[in-house]
Amino acid sequence: MILTAIGKGFHVVLATDQRGNVETREAKTRLEAYTTARGLLALAEARKWYLGEVVSIRIEQRETS
């Protein structure tokens, strides 16, 4: 049996291990979430980071309620 999660869109988060969530954006579809994640990666490339800081992008499905 395959179960599919049903949510109301996605959160795309640019975060670091030292600063936490730096930027959060909303997306309605999974395709839009991936496109937004690419945009946040470009934003991350232009920012200044601490030496050794770990930068990540997360795509999270929003809650159903």
N, CA, C and O atoms as a Maestro MAE file, in Angstrom:
{
 s_m_m2io_version
 :::
 2.0.0
}

f_m_ct {
 s_m_title
 :::
 protein
 m_atom[260] {
  # First column is atom index #
  i_m_mmod_type
  r_m_x_coord
  r_m_y_coord
  r_m_z_coord
  i_m_residue_number
  s_m_chain_name
  s_m_pdb_residue_name
  s_m_pdb_atom_name
  i_m_atomic_number
  :::
  1 25 0.842 -1.168 0.000 1 A "MET " " N  " 7
  2 3 0.000 0.000 0.000 1 A "MET " " CA " 6
  3 2 0.891 1.237 0.000 1 A "MET " " C  " 6
  4 15 1.842 1.323 0.777 1 A "MET " " O  " 8
  5 25 0.586 2.188 -0.866 2 A "ILE " " N  " 7
  6 3 1.323 3.447 -0.939 2 A "ILE " " CA " 6
  7 2 0.448 4.554 -0.381 2 A "ILE " " C  " 6
  8 15 -0.690 4.734 -0.812 2 A "ILE " " O  " 8
  9 25 0.987 5.300 0.587 3 A "LEU " " N  " 7
  10 3 0.262 6.434 1.157 3 A "LEU " " CA " 6
  11 2 0.917 7.719 0.692 3 A "LEU " " C  " 6
  12 15 2.142 7.836 0.692 3 A "LEU " " O  " 8
  13 25 0.101 8.680 0.296 4 A "THR " " N  " 7
  14 3 0.600 9.966 -0.149 4 A "THR " " CA " 6
  15 2 0.249 11.019 0.882 4 A "THR " " C  " 6
  16 15 -0.900 11.115 1.313 4 A "THR " " O  " 8
  17 25 1.239 11.814 1.283 5 A "ALA " " N  " 7
  18 3 0.981 12.900 2.231 5 A "ALA " " CA " 6
  19 2 0.178 13.987 1.531 5 A "ALA " " C  " 6
  20 15 0.455 14.347 0.387 5 A "ALA " " O  " 8
  21 25 -0.800 14.493 2.224 6 A "ILE " " N  " 7
  22 3 -1.630 15.561 1.675 6 A "ILE " " CA " 6
  23 2 -1.410 16.803 2.520 6 A "ILE " " C  " 6
  24 15 -1.757 16.830 3.701 6 A "ILE " " O  " 8
  25 25 -0.840 17.813 1.920 7 A "GLY " " N  " 7
  26 3 -0.574 19.064 2.622 7 A "GLY " " CA " 6
  27 2 -1.135 20.226 1.835 7 A "GLY " " C  " 6
  28 15 -1.760 20.046 0.790 7 A "GLY " " O  " 8
  29 25 -0.908 21.400 2.344 8 A "LYS " " N  " 7
  30 3 -1.417 22.601 1.688 8 A "LYS " " CA " 6
  31 2 -0.267 23.454 1.195 8 A "LYS " " C  " 6
  32 15 -0.279 24.671 1.378 8 A "LYS " " O  " 8
  33 25 0.717 22.845 0.578 9 A "GLY " " N  " 7
  34 3 1.850 23.579 0.058 9 A "GLY " " CA " 6
  35 2 3.125 23.216 0.776 9 A "GLY " " C  " 6
  36 15 3.196 22.215 1.488 9 A "GLY " " O  " 8
  37 25 4.134 24.049 0.576 10 A "PHE " " N  " 7
  38 3 5.461 23.751 1.087 10 A "PHE " " CA " 6
  39 2 6.116 24.989 1.680 10 A "PHE " " C  " 6
  40 15 5.800 26.117 1.300 10 A "PHE " " O  " 8
  41 25 7.034 24.765 2.618 11 A "HIS " " N  " 7
  42 3 7.927 25.793 3.142 11 A "HIS " " CA " 6
  43 2 9.303 25.470 2.573 11 A "HIS " " C  " 6
  44 15 9.730 24.315 2.578 11 A "HIS " " O  " 8
  45 25 9.994 26.499 2.084 12 A "VAL " " N  " 7
  46 3 11.369 26.339 1.628 12 A "VAL " " CA " 6
  47 2 12.219 27.185 2.567 12 A "VAL " " C  " 6
  48 15 12.000 28.390 2.697 12 A "VAL " " O  " 8
  49 25 13.194 26.551 3.223 13 A "VAL " " N  " 7
  50 3 13.953 27.207 4.280 13 A "VAL " " CA " 6
  51 2 15.445 27.197 3.965 13 A "VAL " " C  " 6
  52 15 16.028 26.155 3.668 13 A "VAL " " O  " 8
  53 25 16.044 28.374 4.038 14 A "LEU " " N  " 7
  54 3 17.500 28.508 3.995 14 A "LEU " " CA " 6
  55 2 17.930 28.628 5.449 14 A "LEU " " C  " 6
  56 15 17.491 29.539 6.151 14 A "LEU " " O  " 8
  57 25 18.786 27.716 5.909 15 A "ALA " " N  " 7
  58 3 19.172 27.681 7.318 15 A "ALA " " CA " 6
  59 2 20.667 27.399 7.455 15 A "ALA " " C  " 6
  60 15 21.309 26.898 6.531 15 A "ALA " " O  " 8
  61 25 21.205 27.732 8.630 16 A "THR " " N  " 7
  62 3 22.589 27.391 8.935 16 A "THR " " CA " 6
  63 2 22.646 26.764 10.319 16 A "THR " " C  " 6
  64 15 21.718 26.895 11.116 16 A "THR " " O  " 8
  65 25 23.750 26.081 10.590 17 A "ASP " " N  " 7
  66 3 23.911 25.450 11.894 17 A "ASP " " CA " 6
  67 2 24.191 26.483 12.988 17 A "ASP " " C  " 6
  68 15 24.014 26.174 14.167 17 A "ASP " " O  " 8
  69 25 24.620 27.688 12.639 18 A "GLN " " N  " 7
  70 3 24.953 28.705 13.634 18 A "GLN " " CA " 6
  71 2 23.881 29.780 13.795 18 A "GLN " " C  " 6
  72 15 23.746 30.353 14.876 18 A "GLN " " O  " 8
  73 25 23.121 30.060 12.742 19 A "ARG " " N  " 7
  74 3 22.122 31.141 12.787 19 A "ARG " " CA " 6
  75 2 20.682 30.643 12.769 19 A "ARG " " C  " 6
  76 15 19.760 31.436 12.966 19 A "ARG " " O  " 8
  77 25 20.467 29.360 12.539 20 A "GLY " " N  " 7
  78 3 19.104 28.837 12.430 20 A "GLY " " CA " 6
  79 2 18.498 29.195 11.084 20 A "GLY " " C  " 6
  80 15 19.211 29.298 10.085 20 A "GLY " " O  " 8
  81 25 17.181 29.386 11.054 21 A "ASN " " N  " 7
  82 3 16.491 29.726 9.811 21 A "ASN " " CA " 6
  83 2 16.820 31.168 9.429 21 A "ASN " " C  " 6
  84 15 16.560 32.098 10.192 21 A "ASN " " O  " 8
  85 25 17.389 31.336 8.251 22 A "VAL " " N  " 7
  86 3 17.782 32.658 7.775 22 A "VAL " " CA " 6
  87 2 16.692 33.246 6.887 22 A "VAL " " C  " 6
  88 15 16.405 34.441 6.959 22 A "VAL " " O  " 8
  89 25 16.090 32.417 6.059 23 A "GLU " " N  " 7
  90 3 15.079 32.862 5.099 23 A "GLU " " CA " 6
  91 2 14.068 31.738 4.908 23 A "GLU " " C  " 6
  92 15 14.453 30.578 4.765 23 A "GLU " " O  " 8
  93 25 12.771 32.075 4.902 24 A "THR " " N  " 7
  94 3 11.710 31.093 4.670 24 A "THR " " CA " 6
  95 2 10.778 31.629 3.599 24 A "THR " " C  " 6
  96 15 10.373 32.791 3.638 24 A "THR " " O  " 8
  97 25 10.446 30.785 2.654 25 A "ARG " " N  " 7
  98 3 9.513 31.171 1.584 25 A "ARG " " CA " 6
  99 2 8.441 30.097 1.441 25 A "ARG " " C  " 6
  100 15 8.653 28.937 1.794 25 A "ARG " " O  " 8
  101 25 7.303 30.499 0.924 26 A "GLU " " N  " 7
  102 3 6.178 29.593 0.717 26 A "GLU " " CA " 6
  103 2 6.104 29.169 -0.749 26 A "GLU " " C  " 6
  104 15 6.489 29.927 -1.639 26 A "GLU " " O  " 8
  105 25 5.613 27.971 -0.993 27 A "ALA " " N  " 7
  106 3 5.381 27.472 -2.352 27 A "ALA " " CA " 6
  107 2 4.106 26.647 -2.342 27 A "ALA " " C  " 6
  108 15 3.835 25.923 -1.383 27 A "ALA " " O  " 8
  109 25 3.329 26.754 -3.403 28 A "LYS " " N  " 7
  110 3 2.062 26.034 -3.478 28 A "LYS " " CA " 6
  111 2 2.212 24.609 -3.987 28 A "LYS " " C  " 6
  112 15 1.469 23.717 -3.579 28 A "LYS " " O  " 8
  113 25 3.176 24.396 -4.883 29 A "THR " " N  " 7
  114 3 3.363 23.068 -5.467 29 A "THR " " CA " 6
  115 2 4.794 22.592 -5.227 29 A "THR " " C  " 6
  116 15 5.667 23.376 -4.856 29 A "THR " " O  " 8
  117 25 5.019 21.313 -5.442 30 A "ARG " " N  " 7
  118 3 6.360 20.764 -5.272 30 A "ARG " " CA " 6
  119 2 7.322 21.348 -6.299 30 A "ARG " " C  " 6
  120 15 8.473 21.637 -5.972 30 A "ARG " " O  " 8
  121 25 6.864 21.525 -7.540 31 A "LEU " " N  " 7
  122 3 7.694 22.124 -8.577 31 A "LEU " " CA " 6
  123 2 8.085 23.557 -8.195 31 A "LEU " " C  " 6
  124 15 9.235 23.960 -8.366 31 A "LEU " " O  " 8
  125 25 7.135 24.306 -7.688 32 A "GLU " " N  " 7
  126 3 7.415 25.676 -7.247 32 A "GLU " " CA " 6
  127 2 8.399 25.670 -6.073 32 A "GLU " " C  " 6
  128 15 9.246 26.557 -5.968 32 A "GLU " " O  " 8
  129 25 8.289 24.683 -5.201 33 A "ALA " " N  " 7
  130 3 9.202 24.574 -4.055 33 A "ALA " " CA " 6
  131 2 10.637 24.331 -4.526 33 A "ALA " " C  " 6
  132 15 11.568 24.931 -3.987 33 A "ALA " " O  " 8
  133 25 10.831 23.470 -5.511 34 A "TYR " " N  " 7
  134 3 12.166 23.216 -6.032 34 A "TYR " " CA " 6
  135 2 12.727 24.443 -6.753 34 A "TYR " " C  " 6
  136 15 13.919 24.733 -6.647 34 A "TYR " " O  " 8
  137 25 11.889 25.152 -7.471 35 A "THR " " N  " 7
  138 3 12.321 26.382 -8.137 35 A "THR " " CA " 6
  139 2 12.715 27.436 -7.102 35 A "THR " " C  " 6
  140 15 13.717 28.131 -7.269 35 A "THR " " O  " 8
  141 25 11.937 27.550 -6.049 36 A "THR " " N  " 7
  142 3 12.239 28.486 -4.966 36 A "THR " " CA " 6
  143 2 13.536 28.096 -4.269 36 A "THR " " C  " 6
  144 15 14.328 28.966 -3.907 36 A "THR " " O  " 8
  145 25 13.761 26.801 -4.076 37 A "ALA " " N  " 7
  146 3 14.996 26.322 -3.444 37 A "ALA " " CA " 6
  147 2 16.212 26.718 -4.281 37 A "ALA " " C  " 6
  148 15 17.239 27.113 -3.730 37 A "ALA " " O  " 8
  149 25 16.105 26.615 -5.598 38 A "ARG " " N  " 7
  150 3 17.211 27.036 -6.464 38 A "ARG " " CA " 6
  151 2 17.486 28.524 -6.307 38 A "ARG " " C  " 6
  152 15 18.642 28.946 -6.312 38 A "ARG " " O  " 8
  153 25 16.423 29.329 -6.166 39 A "GLY " " N  " 7
  154 3 16.576 30.761 -5.939 39 A "GLY " " CA " 6
  155 2 17.258 31.060 -4.611 39 A "GLY " " C  " 6
  156 15 18.094 31.960 -4.526 39 A "GLY " " O  " 8
  157 25 16.899 30.301 -3.569 40 A "LEU " " N  " 7
  158 3 17.534 30.487 -2.267 40 A "LEU " " CA " 6
  159 2 19.000 30.059 -2.301 40 A "LEU " " C  " 6
  160 15 19.831 30.645 -1.607 40 A "LEU " " O  " 8
  161 25 19.322 29.047 -3.097 41 A "LEU " " N  " 7
  162 3 20.733 28.661 -3.257 41 A "LEU " " CA " 6
  163 2 21.538 29.796 -3.898 41 A "LEU " " C  " 6
  164 15 22.679 30.046 -3.508 41 A "LEU " " O  " 8
  165 25 20.946 30.477 -4.876 42 A "ALA " " N  " 7
  166 3 21.618 31.616 -5.502 42 A "ALA " " CA " 6
  167 2 21.796 32.739 -4.486 42 A "ALA " " C  " 6
  168 15 22.833 33.402 -4.468 42 A "ALA " " O  " 8
  169 25 20.797 32.954 -3.647 43 A "LEU " " N  " 7
  170 3 20.885 33.962 -2.589 43 A "LEU " " CA " 6
  171 2 21.991 33.598 -1.604 43 A "LEU " " C  " 6
  172 15 22.752 34.461 -1.168 43 A "LEU " " O  " 8
  173 25 22.074 32.327 -1.258 44 A "ALA " " N  " 7
  174 3 23.093 31.858 -0.315 44 A "ALA " " CA " 6
  175 2 24.493 32.061 -0.878 44 A "ALA " " C  " 6
  176 15 25.433 32.353 -0.139 44 A "ALA " " O  " 8
  177 25 24.622 31.905 -2.188 45 A "GLU " " N  " 7
  178 3 25.919 32.078 -2.832 45 A "GLU " " CA " 6
  179 2 26.434 33.509 -2.693 45 A "GLU " " C  " 6
  180 15 27.641 33.733 -2.600 45 A "GLU " " O  " 8
  181 25 25.516 34.473 -2.678 46 A "ALA " " N  " 7
  182 3 25.882 35.888 -2.631 46 A "ALA " " CA " 6
  183 2 26.114 36.403 -1.204 46 A "ALA " " C  " 6
  184 15 26.662 37.492 -1.032 46 A "ALA " " O  " 8
  185 25 25.710 35.649 -0.190 47 A "ARG " " N  " 7
  186 3 25.838 36.110 1.198 47 A "ARG " " CA " 6
  187 2 27.194 35.784 1.786 47 A "ARG " " C  " 6
  188 15 27.928 34.943 1.266 47 A "ARG " " O  " 8
  189 25 27.513 36.454 2.869 48 A "LYS " " N  " 7
  190 3 28.743 36.196 3.630 48 A "LYS " " CA " 6
  191 2 28.398 35.217 4.754 48 A "LYS " " C  " 6
  192 15 27.387 35.386 5.435 48 A "LYS " " O  " 8
  193 25 29.233 34.198 4.949 49 A "TRP " " N  " 7
  194 3 29.006 33.182 5.974 49 A "TRP " " CA " 6
  195 2 30.226 33.104 6.882 49 A "TRP " " C  " 6
  196 15 31.331 33.478 6.490 49 A "TRP " " O  " 8
  197 25 30.013 32.618 8.088 50 A "TYR " " N  " 7
  198 3 31.122 32.408 9.023 50 A "TYR " " CA " 6
  199 2 31.980 31.236 8.535 50 A "TYR " " C  " 6
  200 15 31.486 30.344 7.846 50 A "TYR " " O  " 8
  201 25 33.234 31.246 8.887 51 A "LEU " " N  " 7
  202 3 34.131 30.152 8.548 51 A "LEU " " CA " 6
  203 2 33.618 28.859 9.199 51 A "LEU " " C  " 6
  204 15 33.422 28.821 10.414 51 A "LEU " " O  " 8
  205 25 33.404 27.827 8.423 52 A "GLY " " N  " 7
  206 3 32.939 26.544 8.940 52 A "GLY " " CA " 6
  207 2 31.431 26.443 9.122 52 A "GLY " " C  " 6
  208 15 30.942 25.403 9.563 52 A "GLY " " O  " 8
  209 25 30.686 27.482 8.800 53 A "GLU " " N  " 7
  210 3 29.220 27.464 8.952 53 A "GLU " " CA " 6
  211 2 28.604 26.528 7.910 53 A "GLU " " C  " 6
  212 15 28.952 26.595 6.731 53 A "GLU " " O  " 8
  213 25 27.703 25.670 8.339 54 A "VAL " " N  " 7
  214 3 27.030 24.727 7.440 54 A "VAL " " CA " 6
  215 2 25.709 25.346 6.991 54 A "VAL " " C  " 6
  216 15 24.858 25.678 7.816 54 A "VAL " " O  " 8
  217 25 25.547 25.497 5.686 55 A "VAL " " N  " 7
  218 3 24.357 26.111 5.093 55 A "VAL " " CA " 6
  219 2 23.521 25.015 4.449 55 A "VAL " " C  " 6
  220 15 24.057 24.135 3.776 55 A "VAL " " O  " 8
  221 25 22.194 25.067 4.657 56 A "SER " " N  " 7
  222 3 21.333 24.037 4.077 56 A "SER " " CA " 6
  223 2 20.037 24.639 3.557 56 A "SER " " C  " 6
  224 15 19.619 25.721 3.970 56 A "SER " " O  " 8
  225 25 19.416 23.911 2.643 57 A "ILE " " N  " 7
  226 3 18.095 24.244 2.117 57 A "ILE " " CA " 6
  227 2 17.180 23.077 2.470 57 A "ILE " " C  " 6
  228 15 17.503 21.920 2.201 57 A "ILE " " O  " 8
  229 25 16.032 23.392 3.077 58 A "ARG " " N  " 7
  230 3 15.037 22.351 3.406 58 A "ARG " " CA " 6
  231 2 13.735 22.665 2.684 58 A "ARG " " C  " 6
  232 15 13.331 23.824 2.582 58 A "ARG " " O  " 8
  233 25 13.088 21.628 2.188 59 A "ILE " " N  " 7
  234 3 11.733 21.758 1.650 59 A "ILE " " CA " 6
  235 2 10.845 20.923 2.550 59 A "ILE " " C  " 6
  236 15 11.001 19.706 2.653 59 A "ILE " " O  " 8
  237 25 9.901 21.605 3.205 60 A "GLU " " N  " 7
  238 3 9.015 20.924 4.159 60 A "GLU " " CA " 6
  239 2 7.570 21.059 3.689 60 A "GLU " " C  " 6
  240 15 7.148 22.122 3.234 60 A "GLU " " O  " 8
  241 25 6.828 19.976 3.806 61 A "GLN " " N  " 7
  242 3 5.418 20.047 3.474 61 A "GLN " " CA " 6
  243 2 4.672 20.691 4.635 61 A "GLN " " C  " 6
  244 15 4.906 20.352 5.795 61 A "GLN " " O  " 8
  245 25 3.773 21.621 4.320 62 A "ARG " " N  " 7
  246 3 2.980 22.273 5.363 62 A "ARG " " CA " 6
  247 2 1.949 21.301 5.918 62 A "ARG " " C  " 6
  248 15 1.581 20.321 5.271 62 A "ARG " " O  " 8
  249 25 1.501 21.593 7.112 63 A "GLU " " N  " 7
  250 3 0.504 20.747 7.777 63 A "GLU " " CA " 6
  251 2 -0.814 20.739 7.010 63 A "GLU " " C  " 6
  252 15 -1.119 21.677 6.273 63 A "GLU " " O  " 8
  253 25 -1.584 19.682 7.188 64 A "THR " " N  " 7
  254 3 -2.860 19.540 6.493 64 A "THR " " CA " 6
  255 2 -3.965 20.358 7.128 64 A "THR " " C  " 6
  256 15 -4.952 20.666 6.459 64 A "THR " " O  " 8
  257 25 -3.838 20.720 8.382 65 A "SER " " N  " 7
  258 3 -4.928 21.483 9.023 65 A "SER " " CA " 6
  259 2 -4.696 22.956 8.989 65 A "SER " " C  " 6
  260 15 -5.520 23.724 9.486 65 A "SER " " O  " 8
  :::
 }
 m_bond[259] {
  # First column is bond index #
  i_m_from
  i_m_to
  i_m_order
  :::
  1 1 2 1
  2 2 3 1
  3 3 4 2
  4 3 5 1
  5 5 6 1
  6 6 7 1
  7 7 8 2
  8 7 9 1
  9 9 10 1
  10 10 11 1
  11 11 12 2
  12 11 13 1
  13 13 14 1
  14 14 15 1
  15 15 16 2
  16 15 17 1
  17 17 18 1
  18 18 19 1
  19 19 20 2
  20 19 21 1
  21 21 22 1
  22 22 23 1
  23 23 24 2
  24 23 25 1
  25 25 26 1
  26 26 27 1
  27 27 28 2
  28 27 29 1
  29 29 30 1
  30 30 31 1
  31 31 32 2
  32 31 33 1
  33 33 34 1
  34 34 35 1
  35 35 36 2
  36 35 37 1
  37 37 38 1
  38 38 39 1
  39 39 40 2
  40 39 41 1
  41 41 42 1
  42 42 43 1
  43 43 44 2
  44 43 45 1
  45 45 46 1
  46 46 47 1
  47 47 48 2
  48 47 49 1
  49 49 50 1
  50 50 51 1
  51 51 52 2
  52 51 53 1
  53 53 54 1
  54 54 55 1
  55 55 56 2
  56 55 57 1
  57 57 58 1
  58 58 59 1
  59 59 60 2
  60 59 61 1
  61 61 62 1
  62 62 63 1
  63 63 64 2
  64 63 65 1
  65 65 66 1
  66 66 67 1
  67 67 68 2
  68 67 69 1
  69 69 70 1
  70 70 71 1
  71 71 72 2
  72 71 73 1
  73 73 74 1
  74 74 75 1
  75 75 76 2
  76 75 77 1
  77 77 78 1
  78 78 79 1
  79 79 80 2
  80 79 81 1
  81 81 82 1
  82 82 83 1
  83 83 84 2
  84 83 85 1
  85 85 86 1
  86 86 87 1
  87 87 88 2
  88 87 89 1
  89 89 90 1
  90 90 91 1
  91 91 92 2
  92 91 93 1
  93 93 94 1
  94 94 95 1
  95 95 96 2
  96 95 97 1
  97 97 98 1
  98 98 99 1
  99 99 100 2
  100 99 101 1
  101 101 102 1
  102 102 103 1
  103 103 104 2
  104 103 105 1
  105 105 106 1
  106 106 107 1
  107 107 108 2
  108 107 109 1
  109 109 110 1
  110 110 111 1
  111 111 112 2
  112 111 113 1
  113 113 114 1
  114 114 115 1
  115 115 116 2
  116 115 117 1
  117 117 118 1
  118 118 119 1
  119 119 120 2
  120 119 121 1
  121 121 122 1
  122 122 123 1
  123 123 124 2
  124 123 125 1
  125 125 126 1
  126 126 127 1
  127 127 128 2
  128 127 129 1
  129 129 130 1
  130 130 131 1
  131 131 132 2
  132 131 133 1
  133 133 134 1
  134 134 135 1
  135 135 136 2
  136 135 137 1
  137 137 138 1
  138 138 139 1
  139 139 140 2
  140 139 141 1
  141 141 142 1
  142 142 143 1
  143 143 144 2
  144 143 145 1
  145 145 146 1
  146 146 147 1
  147 147 148 2
  148 147 149 1
  149 149 150 1
  150 150 151 1
  151 151 152 2
  152 151 153 1
  153 153 154 1
  154 154 155 1
  155 155 156 2
  156 155 157 1
  157 157 158 1
  158 158 159 1
  159 159 160 2
  160 159 161 1
  161 161 162 1
  162 162 163 1
  163 163 164 2
  164 163 165 1
  165 165 166 1
  166 166 167 1
  167 167 168 2
  168 167 169 1
  169 169 170 1
  170 170 171 1
  171 171 172 2
  172 171 173 1
  173 173 174 1
  174 174 175 1
  175 175 176 2
  176 175 177 1
  177 177 178 1
  178 178 179 1
  179 179 180 2
  180 179 181 1
  181 181 182 1
  182 182 183 1
  183 183 184 2
  184 183 185 1
  185 185 186 1
  186 186 187 1
  187 187 188 2
  188 187 189 1
  189 189 190 1
  190 190 191 1
  191 191 192 2
  192 191 193 1
  193 193 194 1
  194 194 195 1
  195 195 196 2
  196 195 197 1
  197 197 198 1
  198 198 199 1
  199 199 200 2
  200 199 201 1
  201 201 202 1
  202 202 203 1
  203 203 204 2
  204 203 205 1
  205 205 206 1
  206 206 207 1
  207 207 208 2
  208 207 209 1
  209 209 210 1
  210 210 211 1
  211 211 212 2
  212 211 213 1
  213 213 214 1
  214 214 215 1
  215 215 216 2
  216 215 217 1
  217 217 218 1
  218 218 219 1
  219 219 220 2
  220 219 221 1
  221 221 222 1
  222 222 223 1
  223 223 224 2
  224 223 225 1
  225 225 226 1
  226 226 227 1
  227 227 228 2
  228 227 229 1
  229 229 230 1
  230 230 231 1
  231 231 232 2
  232 231 233 1
  233 233 234 1
  234 234 235 1
  235 235 236 2
  236 235 237 1
  237 237 238 1
  238 238 239 1
  239 239 240 2
  240 239 241 1
  241 241 242 1
  242 242 243 1
  243 243 244 2
  244 243 245 1
  245 245 246 1
  246 246 247 1
  247 247 248 2
  248 247 249 1
  249 249 250 1
  250 250 251 1
  251 251 252 2
  252 251 253 1
  253 253 254 1
  254 254 255 1
  255 255 256 2
  256 255 257 1
  257 257 258 1
  258 258 259 1
  259 259 260 2
  :::
 }
}
